Amino acid sequence: QVQLVESGGGLVQPGGSLTLSCAAPGSIFSGNGMGWYRQAPGKERELVAFIPSSGRTNYADSVKGRFTISRDNAKNTEYLQMNSLKPEDTAVYYCYIGGFWGPGTQVTVSS
C-alpha cells in the first residue's frame, strides 16, 4: 500500500510562515502531477496548489502571491511554502501525488 508522509503543520500566528512537506515512493513520484488541498471545518476540500506533469503550476486565488508549491525529484518530496498566513488559512492540508493522498496535517493560524 502506498503511503505518503506529510510533515510541517502546526500553530502559527497571523503573518507567520510554515513549510509543509510530503514524501512519496519514487515509483509514484516520477512523472506525475502533484498538489496540495485543504479542508476547513464545515467546508469541502479545496485545491490550494497543483503542479501538473506538464504545463503551468496552478494556485487558488486566495493563496496567490503567498504560497509556493515545489518539488524535489531527488528526494521524491513536494513542498508547500506558506507565507503571510491568515486565520482563514486554518485547515487540514492534504498532499496529493499521482493519485494517492496523504493523511493530512493540521495548520492553525491564530494569535
C-alpha positions in Angstrom: 0.0 0.0 0.0 1.3 3.4 -1.0 1.9 5.8 1.9 2.6 9.5 1.6 4.3 11.0 4.6 3.4 14.6 5.5 5.1 16.9 7.9 5.3 20.6 8.8 1.9 21.5 10.1 1.3 23.3 13.4 0.2 26.5 15.1 1.4 29.9 13.8 0.5 33.5 14.4 -1.1 35.6 11.6 1.6 36.8 9.3 3.8 33.9 10.0 5.2 31.1 7.8 5.1 27.4 7.6 6.5 24.8 5.2 4.7 21.6 4.5 6.5 18.5 3.1 5.1 15.3 1.6 7.4 12.4 0.8 6.4 9.6 -1.6 7.8 6.4 -3.1 9.8 7.1 -6.2 7.5 4.8 -8.2 4.6 7.2 -7.9 6.6 10.5 -7.7 8.3 10.4 -11.1 6.3 11.9 -14.0 3.1 12.5 -12.1 1.2 15.7 -11.2 1.1 16.6 -7.5 -0.5 19.2 -5.3 -1.9 20.4 -2.0 -5.5 20.6 -1.0 -7.1 21.8 2.3 -10.3 21.3 4.2 -11.6 23.7 6.8 -14.2 22.7 9.4 -17.7 22.5 7.7 -16.3 23.1 4.3 -15.4 21.0 1.3 -11.9 20.1 0.4 -10.4 22.7 -2.0 -7.4 22.9 -4.2 -4.6 25.1 -2.9 -1.8 24.5 -5.5 -1.0 21.9 -8.2 2.0 21.1 -10.3 0.9 19.1 -13.4 3.1 16.5 -15.0 3.5 19.2 -17.8 2.2 22.7 -18.0 1.8 25.6 -15.6 1.5 25.5 -11.9 -1.9 26.5 -10.6 -2.8 28.3 -7.4 -6.1 29.1 -5.7 -6.8 32.8 -5.9 -6.8 33.1 -2.2 -3.2 32.0 -1.8 -1.6 33.5 -4.9 1.5 35.5 -4.0 1.7 34.0 -0.5 2.1 30.2 -1.1 4.6 28.4 -3.3 4.5 24.8 -4.3 7.7 23.0 -5.3 9.1 19.5 -5.9 12.5 17.9 -5.2 12.8 15.0 -7.6 16.0 13.8 -5.9 14.2 13.4 -2.6 10.8 12.4 -4.0 9.3 15.2 -1.9 6.9 18.0 -2.6 6.7 21.2 -0.6 4.2 24.0 0.2 5.9 27.1 1.4 3.2 29.3 3.1 3.9 32.9 3.9 1.8 35.7 5.3 -0.6 33.2 6.8 -4.1 34.3 7.7 -6.7 32.9 10.1 -8.7 31.8 7.1 -5.8 29.5 6.0 -6.6 27.3 9.1 -7.4 23.8 7.8 -6.2 20.3 7.4 -3.8 20.2 4.5 -3.6 17.1 2.3 -0.9 16.3 -0.3 -1.7 14.5 -3.5 0.8 12.7 -5.6 0.0 10.5 -8.6 -3.5 9.5 -7.5 -2.6 9.0 -3.8 -3.5 11.2 -0.8 -1.5 11.9 2.3 -3.1 11.6 5.8 -3.4 15.3 6.3 -1.7 17.8 8.6 -3.3 20.5 10.7 -2.4 24.1 10.1 -3.8 26.6 12.6 -3.3 30.3 12.2 -4.2 32.1 15.4 -2.9 34.7 17.8 
